């Protein structure tokens, strides 16, 4: 494979990884917000998701208020 071909492959892989990471973050955020809606306590959410308390409260603050 040429150097240009390797560079192209590397870019494709990095792009795919970025998309996968973004999708994972989106699903995790939705999951956490649902858990909070259902009155799960922060400690349980931390155990289940592996997120820190700051990450969880940050997700809460990112969510626009619903009317």
Secondary structure, 3 states (H helix, E strand, C coil): CCHHHHHHHHHHHHHHHHHHHHHHHHHHHHHHHHHHHCCCCHHHHHHHHCCCHHHHHHHHHHCCCCC
